[in-house]
């Protein structure tokens, strides 16, 4: 007779990961994807993993840990574990001064360096794209600028380690309240509203913009990145804060290697280049230019 699973706790919040299991998961996440999970994150991680416990029909978080490490479930569960533990906060036009600098300074400077080319292709990489709000914000800014100047075209790559958020980016459907920061003129041009909005109104990015933004999975801890090495601008904002100093430096060095000479790296305002071995010229707060 097969052994019955223990009864689920009557109150899910009474179900906790044993400390040794949390530490094992935290060590795995830190080693494989660079994100540090201190003890203070334990309750948050437990809350997120309870959804996986239910989805797999397991009895408890302790059984989930056994599924990962004792029952050879880690390989199949790995993408779901990453989706559960990664934080994916994103907004349209977050830290808006960066997009103003992109429009007023970066693009004109990049085009001046390539003035011998006829309508050059500008490549922009959102290296921690989450659900795509940053990538589509960049697309809105560049689409408006390209329509004014008529002297360049562009392509945008969004990468993230979470397959769940990448799928959301490709779908490009967002809650209507999330697009509140989008300027009205851009909202009118680049957002579509449902003819019959539901209880939770949503909008979708117009197809002309979706065609210019592509998404791919990437672990920033990988030793190399399978992407072009003539990128004009890389946005890597508000993700390095989850890495230790050594991993921050490795990630920045790898990304800078993908920038063309004169290209730009944009970090979050809470982040810094201090302590890295990267020699770049700071041109604005959290904006750096490759020599």
Secondary structure, DSSP 8 states (H G I E B T S, - for coil): ---------SSGGG----HHHHHHHHHHHHHHH-----GGGHHHHHHHHHHHHHHHT-S-HHHHHHHHHTSS-HHHHHHHHHHHHS-----TTTTTHHHHHIIIIIHHHHHHHTTTSSSEEEEEEETT-TTSHHHHHHHHHHHHHHHHH-SEEEEEEEEES-HHHHHHHHHTEEEGGGGGGS-HHHHHHHEEE-TT--SS-EEEE-HHHHTTEEEEE--TTSSS--S-S-EEEEEE-S-GGGS-HHHHHHHHHHHHTTEEEEEEEEE-TT---TT-S---EEEETTEEE--
